[in-house]
Amino acid sequence: MRAGTPVEVALVQPNIRQDLKWDPNFQEESMRIYEDMTLGAAPYKPTLVVWPETATPFFFQNHPIFRPRVEELPRRVGAPLLFGTPAYEDVAGTIKYYNRAYLLSEDGKILGRYDKIHLVPFVEYVPMRRLFFFVDKLAKGAAGDFSKGTITDPIVTDIGPVGTLICYEAIFPESARIFARNGASLLVNITNDAWFGTTSAPYQHFSMARMRSIETRLFLVRAANTGISTIVDPTGKTKSGRTSSRELSPWARLFRNLG
């Protein structure tokens, strides 16, 4: 990619409330919101479209209705789509669940994936479960049983290798450094900050994430369900920011040689 070539990145922030996000009755509406916002970006001819963490409140990998609709969007927009989704694998007869990010090509094919490595204790998994057997009752079923990923190679794209950080992985310097050391030329942070409501936590979360750009001297593209969606340059300055209404433009422009 030539130096100075502009890269148009579409950041989709739907602002779906946490109490609705995992409601099966809201899946169709959730999908419609993402479709409308993503197709609204098509006239701007984006180079990359980014959805937040667990944007699809279903298992994308095998959903007979929604998977084809997600795969169709990159074709209609003419740009790759990076998005978060829950996933699972059968490992020697044991089902393991993952907090995953997929990158779809312009023709809707899977180019790569990343499974979250730094899981949130007592939320995505229960450490020392034999000792903390009572956590599920205290958390009323909110404690997950996810497995951590193992792959730290960036996903190869036409705009360069992309290192993906899911949710609070962006607060750990070593996570971004590993991707940078493995050749990433762009960092992408997808997150769902709806858990935090209207507290100051989304701002604190973003303040920590922006440090990864300064440390690695890489651009950081951040797409949040709620919270702050923006682009951070290698000096820590933001190019654009969105914190509320889905009527606000989901656009930010990034100028940099990512090759």
N, C-alpha and C positions, 0 to 999 in steps of 0.2 A: 504494500500500500504506500502511496506517495506521501511524503511529508506535507503537512498542511491540508490534507484532504479532509473535508468536513464529514462527520459521521452523525447522522440524525438518529437519535435514540428516543423511542416512545416509551414513556413510563406510565403504566396504567395503575391508577390508585382508585379502587371502587368504593372504599369506605363502607364495607359491610360489617355490621355489628357482630360481636362475638357470639351473642345469643342466637343469631340467625345463621351464622356461617356454617355450622354443622347440622342445621335442621334439614332433614331430607326433603321436606316440603318446600324448601327455599332453593333447592339445587337448580331448578329451571330458571328462576329469576336471577340467581347468581351467574349462571352461564350467559343469560341474555345481556346482563350488564357488561360482562367482559367482551362479548361479541360486539356490542354497540360501541364501546369505547375503542376497541382495537380497530374496527372498521372505520371509525372516525379519523383514525390516524393515516389511513391509506393515501389520501390526497397529498400528504407531506412526503411520501416516498421514503419511509424510514429505512435505516440500515439494520436496525435491530429493535425488536419489541420485547419489553420485559414486564412480566406480571409478578406479583408478590409471592411470598412463601405460602404453600398450601392453597394456591389460588383455586385449584380444582378441589372441591370438597367431596371427592370421590376418587376411587382408584383409576387414574387415567389409563393405566396399562391394559385394562381389560373391560372398560365400560362400553357396552355395545351401542349406546346412544350418544353419549357425550364425547367419547374419544374421537369419532369421525368429525364432529363439529369443531373440536379444538384443532385437529390436523388440517381442516379446511381453511382456517384463518390465515396461516402463513402464506398459503397459495393466493388468497384474495388480496392480502396486503402487499405481497411481494417481498417479504422480509422474514428472516429467522425469528423464532419466538422462544424465549427462555422463560420458564415458569416453574412454580413449585407445586408439588402434589404428594399425597401419601402414597407409599408403594409397599410391595411385599415380595418375598421370594420363598420358595420351598427349598430349604437347605437340609438335605438328608432326612426328609420327613417332618422337619420342624419349620413352621411358618415364622419368618422373621419380617418385621415391619421397619420401614425406613422413612425418614423425612427427606424427600428427594427433589432434585431440580433436573428437568429435562431441557435440552435444546433441540428444537425442531428446525429443519432446514426450510427453505422457501417452498419446497414441494411437500412439506408436512412429514418428512422422514426424520427419525431420531438420529441426530448427529452425535450426541453425547449425553452423559448424565453425571450427577454428583450426589452422593448420599451424605447427609450431615454427619460430621464426626464428633463435634462438641455438643453433646445432648444436654438438655437442661435437667438437672437432677430433681427428682420428685415431681416432675411435670412430664417429661418425655421418657423417663425411665426411673426406676427406684433402685438406688445403690444399696447393696447388702440387703436384698429383699427378704432374706430369711430372718433378719433382725427387725426390719421395718415392715413386717407383714400387715400391720394395721393401717398403713398409709392410704390404701385404697378406700377404706371406710371413712377416714378423716377427710379425704379429698373428694368423696362422693363419686368415685369412678374417673376423676380427672387425671389421675396419674397414668401416664402412658407406658407402653412396653416396647419402645423402639430400640432397634439395634444401631450401633454406630457404623458409619461407612469407613472405608479403608483407602480409597483412591484419592490421591492428592495431586494428580496431573491436571493441568488446565484443559478445558474443552477447546479444541481447535476450531476456529471460525475464519471466515473471510476477512474479518477485521483484526485478526490476531488471536492468540491463545487467551481464553477467559478463565479467571479464577473465581469460583462462586463461593460466597459466604452466606450461609443460611442463618437468619435471625441473629442471635447474640454471639455467633461465631465471630462477628465483626468486632467484638470488644477484645479479642485475644490477638495480640501482635504476632504471635507465632503462626497463626492460621494464615494471615496475609503474607507473611514472610516466606512460608513454604511454597505458596503459589508463585510468588515473585521469583524465588530461587529456581522453581521448575519451569520458568519461562513465560509466565503470564504477562501480558501487556495491558490488561484491563482487569479491574476487580468489579464484580457485581455482587451487591448485597440485597437479597430478597428477604422481606420480613413481614410478620403480622403483628403489629403493635396494638391491635384492638384489645388485647388483654389489659392494657394500661388505662383504658378509658380516657378521661379528660385530665389525668394527672400530669405532672412534669416529666414522667418517665420516658415518653417518646422523644422528648428533646434531649434528655440525658443519654438515651440509647444512641441517638444520632451523633451527639457530640463525641462519643467514644469511637463510633464507626469512622468518622471523618479523619481521625488520627492515622488510620491505616493508609490513607493516601499520602500523608506527609511522610510517614516512615518508609514507604516503598517507592515513593515518587511515581505513583501510578494514578490514573483517573479511577474514581469509584462511582459506579452507577448504582443508585439505590432506589428500589421500588418497594413501597410499603402498602399494605392493605389499608391501614390507617396510620397516621403519624407523618413522617417526613419522607417524601420521594424527591430525589434531587440528583444532581451530578456534582461531584467534588473534584476539583483539579489537584495536581500534585503538591500545591502549596496549602491545601486545606480550604480554599475558597469555593463557595457554592455557586453554581451556574444558574440554578433555578430551584424552586422549592414549592411543594404542595403539601398542605396539611389538613385540608378539610373537604369541601364539596367536590363531588365527582363532575360537576359542571365546569370546574376549572380545567384549563387546558393541561393535558398530561405530557406536554412536550418540553424537552430541553435539548439544546444543541451542544455537541461536543466537538471541539476542533483539536485534533491531535493526530500525529502519525502513530497508529496502533500496530503497525507492522514490525 
